[in-house]
Amino acid sequence: QVQLVESGGGVVHAGGSLRLSCAASGSIFSSNVMGWYRQAPGKERDLVTTISRRGSTYYADSVKGRFTISRDNAKNTVFLQMNSLKPEDTAMYYCAAGPTKAPGYWGQGTQVTVSS
């Protein structure tokens, strides 16, 4: 039973942009904080950004000013607009729903690769 589905990853040159999308089932989306996490090869999964049901946002220092999270409550979808991408942004990006430190729901991930 698929509940979170990400899309929008790809390969981009440094300085470029990508927009990730995460479609969620209605019950999960409406009742949870939504977030994006990323995991680079050989590294731990890190929190990138979250958005509450009311639209309050949090960003990791490494992406502030470059990434923007948003949600479309009518479509049960959360977006991650990524601008000014850097090679160090290369990672598998995961959508998640639930408490920031222990989300209860995860997507399958979408790969973002930034070439220098």
N, C-alpha and C positions, 0 to 999 in steps of 0.2 A: 504494500500500500504506500504509494509515493505521496509525500506530503509537502516537500520543498524541492523545487526544481530550478536550478540555476542555468543561466545562459549568458552569452555575450563575451566569453573569454576569447583569446586569440593571441597573435603575435603582432607586436607594434614596435616601431623604433622609439628610442629615447626621445622624450619631449612630446610624444603622441598621446592620444586619448582612447579610452575604451569605456563602454557603459555596460555594466553587469545588471542582470535582472534576476529576480528570485520570485517565482510564483508559489504561493502557499495555499493550502486548504483554508477555508474560511475560518474555521474554529481556531486553528493555530494562529493565524494572522491577527485576528481581532483581540486575542487575549494575551498576547505576548510582546515583549520587547523583541525587536528584530535586529539582527546584527550580521556583520561580515567579519570573517576571520581568514587568516591566510597561513599557509605553511610552505616554507621553502625547503628544498631537499636538505636533509640532514639537520633540520632545525625544528623547534617546537612550533605548535600552532599558536599563533598570536591573534589577539583581538585587534581589529582594524577600526571598526566604527559600529555604533549602535544607534537605534532610534526607538523612542518609546511610542506607546499608543497615541500619545498626545503630540508627538513630533519633537520632543526634546532629543538632542543629539549629543553624542560623545565621539571624539576622534583621538586616535593615537597620535602622539607628537610627530611621528614620522610621516604622517599623511595630512596633517592640518594645512589648510590652504590649497591643497591639491585635489583632495577627494571630497565628494559630497554624497551623503546618503539621503534618500527620500523614500516616501511610501505613498502608494496610491490605494487608499482604503477601499475604493469602489472595485478595484481589480485584484485586491489581495496580493499586491505585488510590492516588493521593495527593490530599489535601484541603488546602484553605486556608480556614480560618475567619477571617473578617474582621469585627471588631467596632468600634464607635465610629468608623465611617467618616467621612472628611472629604472635602470637595470636591477637595482635592489628591490624593486617592487615585484620582480618575477617570483611567482609562487602559485600554488593551487589555492583558489579562493573558495571559501565555503560560506554559504548562507546558513544562519541558525536562528532558532526561535526559543526564547525562554531566558532564564536568569543569566546574566553576563558571565558569571564564573562557571556555570554548569548548564548550558542550554540543553533542553530536553529533546530538541529536534534539529537534525542536520540534513543539509542537502548533500548531493553526491560530489559536488565540487566542480569548478571550471578553471582551466589552466590559463594563466596570464603570463606571457613571456615578453619581456622588454629587451630588445637588442640594443647594444651600444653603438 
